[in-house]
Amino acid sequence: MYPSLTPPRQVKIGDAAAFAGITPRAIRHYHEIGLLPEPERGGDGRRRYGYDDMTRLLWIRKMADAGISLDDMRAAFGEARDEAGDEALDHAPDIESVLSRLEETLAAQEAAVKRRRAAVQRLRAVGSPLGLLSELVTDRLSHLPPGALRPSDLDALLVTERIFGPLGAAIQASTFIVLATHPDLRAEEDRLEAAEAALDDGVEPDDPRVEELAVQRCAHQMALNQAIEAAGLDAAEEKIFEIYDADLKGEEGTEMSAAAAITKMPYDFSPARMRCVELAGRLFGEALADAHSADS
């Protein structure tokens, strides 16, 4: 407190900061970004702040409390100066356009908070990490008992959703539903995965085991398809296609393209295992085509 009731004509940066309710560091930052003109230094080399400086600091503090960014403040003060010259610095800036932008920003933030709150509520209801997948996916898996899905199943769905979007993962969910409800198919899946994992860098791509495993993988995939059809899961997939557009309205363009995602997701597969995957895929495609031809 000053020893006299007569207020000082100028004050040091610490007193200016205390009065405005900010820190000296903040004031120095305002100088650096051009938000607050830097006053001349006194004989002792220290800055001295007058009435105009203090009113500017108070406006800055009030605008910051309202959520206005420093960049917007600088623009607002700049507009006031352009309209009325330097004399405008001791008056409130015209911030109507800034407030309009701020209102739009706050509305967007409010919507984001609502989305995050809904996500948290869904996580609590569905459980983690299943609840982290899109609703389109978890709805298909909600009837399964706890523990029916393996962590590796959820990992695969997470990767598929990133590459092919919720629709791709929702379709893939049929496979994991069948594996969770058919112990014999799960056992064969485990056997094939172990055999494929054994195709390490020590195995040549043209090793006979590669083709043998590809044939077995194709046969297993056909068995999975039959189980999916027998359970009516293929009909559920058709309904998913119908509701997909409405379910993701407003989210177009938020996913990385499949081509870009595939090139960024690492798979530590040996050349032999990659050839097995590619060959199994080709055999499965041919088997499906033959089955459709026989049906028609």
HUPEDA-V808698 format. One record per residue. N is the residue number from 0. RES is the residue in one letter. PSI is psi in whole degrees, -180 to 180 (* if undefined). D_CENTER is the distance of its C-alpha to the mean C-alpha in Angstrom with 2 decimals. Layout:
# HUPEDA-V808698
n->{N & N}
res->{RES & RES}
psi->{PSI & PSI}
d_center->{D_CENTER & D_CENTER}
This chain:
# HUPEDA-V808698
n->{0 & 1 & 2 & 3 & 4 & 5 & 6 & 7 & 8 & 9 & 10 & 11 & 12 & 13 & 14 & 15 & 16 & 17 & 18 & 19 & 20 & 21 & 22 & 23 & 24 & 25 & 26 & 27 & 28 & 29 & 30 & 31 & 32 & 33 & 34 & 35 & 36 & 37 & 38 & 39 & 40 & 41 & 42 & 43 & 44 & 45 & 46 & 47 & 48 & 49 & 50 & 51 & 52 & 53 & 54 & 55 & 56 & 57 & 58 & 59 & 60 & 61 & 62 & 63 & 64 & 65 & 66 & 67 & 68 & 69 & 70 & 71 & 72 & 73 & 74 & 75 & 76 & 77 & 78 & 79 & 80 & 81 & 82 & 83 & 84 & 85 & 86 & 87 & 88 & 89 & 90 & 91 & 92 & 93 & 94 & 95 & 96 & 97 & 98 & 99 & 100 & 101 & 102 & 103 & 104 & 105 & 106 & 107 & 108 & 109 & 110 & 111 & 112 & 113 & 114 & 115 & 116 & 117 & 118 & 119 & 120 & 121 & 122 & 123 & 124 & 125 & 126 & 127 & 128 & 129 & 130 & 131 & 132 & 133 & 134 & 135 & 136 & 137 & 138 & 139 & 140 & 141 & 142 & 143 & 144 & 145 & 146 & 147 & 148 & 149 & 150 & 151 & 152 & 153 & 154 & 155 & 156 & 157 & 158 & 159 & 160 & 161 & 162 & 163 & 164 & 165 & 166 & 167 & 168 & 169 & 170 & 171 & 172 & 173 & 174 & 175 & 176 & 177 & 178 & 179 & 180 & 181 & 182 & 183 & 184 & 185 & 186 & 187 & 188 & 189 & 190 & 191 & 192 & 193 & 194 & 195 & 196 & 197 & 198 & 199 & 200 & 201 & 202 & 203 & 204 & 205 & 206 & 207 & 208 & 209 & 210 & 211 & 212 & 213 & 214 & 215 & 216 & 217 & 218 & 219 & 220 & 221 & 222 & 223 & 224 & 225 & 226 & 227 & 228 & 229 & 230 & 231 & 232 & 233 & 234 & 235 & 236 & 237 & 238 & 239 & 240 & 241 & 242 & 243 & 244 & 245 & 246 & 247 & 248 & 249 & 250 & 251 & 252 & 253 & 254 & 255 & 256 & 257 & 258 & 259 & 260 & 261 & 262 & 263 & 264 & 265 & 266 & 267 & 268 & 269 & 270 & 271 & 272 & 273 & 274 & 275 & 276 & 277 & 278 & 279 & 280 & 281 & 282 & 283 & 284 & 285 & 286 & 287 & 288 & 289 & 290 & 291 & 292 & 293 & 294 & 295}
res->{M & Y & P & S & L & T & P & P & R & Q & V & K & I & G & D & A & A & A & F & A & G & I & T & P & R & A & I & R & H & Y & H & E & I & G & L & L & P & E & P & E & R & G & G & D & G & R & R & R & Y & G & Y & D & D & M & T & R & L & L & W & I & R & K & M & A & D & A & G & I & S & L & D & D & M & R & A & A & F & G & E & A & R & D & E & A & G & D & E & A & L & D & H & A & P & D & I & E & S & V & L & S & R & L & E & E & T & L & A & A & Q & E & A & A & V & K & R & R & R & A & A & V & Q & R & L & R & A & V & G & S & P & L & G & L & L & S & E & L & V & T & D & R & L & S & H & L & P & P & G & A & L & R & P & S & D & L & D & A & L & L & V & T & E & R & I & F & G & P & L & G & A & A & I & Q & A & S & T & F & I & V & L & A & T & H & P & D & L & R & A & E & E & D & R & L & E & A & A & E & A & A & L & D & D & G & V & E & P & D & D & P & R & V & E & E & L & A & V & Q & R & C & A & H & Q & M & A & L & N & Q & A & I & E & A & A & G & L & D & A & A & E & E & K & I & F & E & I & Y & D & A & D & L & K & G & E & E & G & T & E & M & S & A & A & A & A & I & T & K & M & P & Y & D & F & S & P & A & R & M & R & C & V & E & L & A & G & R & L & F & G & E & A & L & A & D & A & H & S & A & D & S}
psi->{143 & 145 & -14 & 152 & -11 & 119 & 150 & 153 & -32 & 154 & 163 & 169 & -35 & -41 & -40 & -43 & -43 & -43 & -41 & -13 & 30 & -165 & 155 & -34 & -39 & -41 & -43 & -37 & -39 & -38 & -44 & -37 & 3 & 15 & -31 & 120 & 139 & 120 & 162 & 153 & 149 & -172 & -26 & 7 & 4 & 151 & 148 & 134 & 129 & -169 & -45 & -40 & -40 & -41 & -37 & -43 & -39 & -40 & -42 & -45 & -46 & -40 & -37 & -41 & -29 & -5 & 11 & 132 & 160 & -37 & -41 & -36 & -45 & -40 & -40 & -45 & -34 & -40 & -40 & -40 & -40 & -35 & -36 & 6 & -174 & -24 & -21 & -11 & -22 & 18 & 161 & 135 & 157 & 105 & 22 & -45 & -36 & -43 & -35 & -45 & -38 & -41 & -40 & -41 & -44 & -37 & -41 & -41 & -39 & -41 & -39 & -40 & -41 & -40 & -41 & -39 & -41 & -38 & -41 & -45 & -38 & -38 & -42 & -34 & -44 & -35 & 158 & 142 & 2 & -38 & -10 & -17 & 164 & 151 & -33 & -33 & -50 & -29 & -34 & -23 & -2 & -23 & -11 & 144 & 157 & 137 & -4 & -32 & 138 & 156 & -37 & -31 & -46 & -37 & -44 & -41 & -38 & -45 & -44 & -41 & -37 & -37 & -48 & 4 & 175 & -35 & -47 & -42 & -36 & -37 & -42 & -26 & -29 & -41 & -43 & -27 & -44 & -43 & -35 & -21 & -1 & 94 & -35 & -39 & -36 & -41 & -42 & -37 & -44 & -41 & -44 & -41 & -39 & -41 & -39 & -37 & -27 & -11 & 72 & -168 & -13 & -5 & 130 & 147 & -29 & 12 & 137 & -28 & -29 & -50 & -38 & -45 & -37 & -41 & -42 & -40 & -40 & -45 & -40 & -40 & -37 & -38 & -39 & -43 & -41 & -41 & -37 & -44 & -40 & -32 & -3 & 15 & -25 & -34 & -37 & -35 & -38 & -39 & -34 & -42 & -35 & -38 & -6 & -48 & -44 & -37 & -32 & 22 & 129 & -3 & 10 & 141 & 4 & -16 & 146 & 146 & 150 & -42 & -43 & -40 & -42 & -37 & -11 & -10 & 116 & 136 & 122 & 60 & 138 & 163 & -36 & -42 & -37 & -40 & -37 & -44 & -47 & -43 & -41 & -40 & -42 & -42 & -39 & -41 & -42 & -40 & -40 & -42 & -41 & -41 & -40 & -37 & -40 & -37 & -34 & *}
d_center->{51.59 & 54.05 & 57.70 & 58.69 & 57.59 & 57.57 & 53.97 & 53.39 & 53.12 & 50.29 & 48.15 & 46.35 & 42.56 & 42.38 & 44.27 & 42.23 & 38.97 & 40.49 & 41.73 & 38.41 & 36.51 & 34.40 & 34.90 & 36.98 & 33.99 & 32.19 & 35.34 & 35.52 & 31.96 & 33.02 & 35.90 & 33.76 & 31.53 & 34.54 & 33.74 & 36.98 & 40.09 & 41.39 & 44.87 & 47.83 & 48.73 & 51.95 & 54.84 & 53.11 & 50.16 & 47.79 & 45.99 & 47.48 & 45.66 & 47.56 & 47.16 & 45.09 & 42.64 & 42.34 & 41.73 & 38.98 & 37.37 & 37.68 & 36.05 & 33.16 & 32.79 & 32.98 & 30.46 & 28.00 & 28.55 & 27.71 & 24.31 & 25.47 & 24.08 & 26.66 & 26.18 & 26.95 & 29.89 & 31.25 & 31.13 & 32.83 & 35.56 & 36.03 & 36.65 & 39.14 & 40.95 & 41.18 & 42.74 & 45.21 & 45.57 & 45.35 & 47.11 & 43.92 & 42.34 & 44.12 & 42.81 & 39.53 & 37.37 & 36.62 & 32.95 & 32.82 & 30.46 & 28.23 & 28.24 & 27.37 & 24.24 & 23.45 & 23.90 & 21.41 & 18.84 & 19.67 & 19.41 & 15.85 & 15.07 & 17.06 & 15.18 & 11.82 & 13.84 & 15.25 & 12.07 & 11.13 & 14.81 & 14.92 & 12.21 & 14.36 & 17.48 & 16.43 & 15.73 & 19.17 & 20.77 & 19.53 & 19.14 & 16.83 & 15.41 & 16.37 & 14.72 & 11.21 & 11.98 & 12.19 & 15.30 & 17.01 & 17.09 & 18.00 & 20.69 & 22.46 & 22.55 & 23.42 & 27.13 & 27.12 & 28.60 & 26.72 & 26.69 & 27.38 & 24.21 & 24.07 & 21.17 & 21.52 & 21.20 & 17.83 & 16.74 & 18.07 & 16.32 & 12.89 & 13.84 & 15.44 & 12.60 & 10.52 & 13.78 & 15.46 & 13.07 & 13.92 & 17.49 & 18.13 & 16.99 & 19.06 & 22.00 & 21.71 & 21.82 & 25.49 & 26.34 & 25.04 & 26.85 & 30.00 & 29.66 & 29.23 & 32.31 & 34.58 & 35.64 & 37.63 & 34.76 & 32.55 & 35.41 & 35.76 & 32.02 & 32.37 & 35.52 & 34.06 & 30.99 & 33.41 & 35.66 & 32.91 & 31.70 & 35.33 & 35.15 & 34.42 & 35.43 & 39.00 & 39.20 & 40.09 & 38.25 & 41.61 & 42.44 & 43.78 & 41.38 & 38.46 & 40.00 & 41.18 & 37.74 & 36.29 & 38.99 & 38.27 & 34.52 & 35.35 & 37.79 & 35.30 & 32.69 & 35.47 & 36.30 & 32.73 & 32.87 & 36.18 & 34.86 & 31.91 & 34.47 & 36.87 & 34.32 & 33.47 & 29.83 & 30.25 & 31.21 & 28.06 & 26.09 & 28.02 & 27.06 & 23.36 & 23.91 & 25.65 & 22.97 & 19.92 & 20.12 & 20.62 & 17.91 & 15.19 & 17.01 & 15.16 & 12.08 & 14.01 & 12.86 & 9.08 & 9.65 & 11.19 & 14.88 & 16.48 & 18.93 & 16.57 & 14.47 & 17.82 & 19.14 & 16.39 & 16.43 & 19.55 & 22.21 & 25.28 & 27.69 & 31.23 & 32.91 & 34.91 & 31.95 & 30.22 & 33.52 & 33.69 & 30.29 & 31.25 & 34.72 & 33.62 & 31.29 & 34.20 & 36.61 & 34.38 & 34.03 & 37.79 & 38.44 & 36.38 & 38.24 & 41.55 & 40.74 & 39.90 & 43.10 & 45.13 & 43.82 & 44.71}
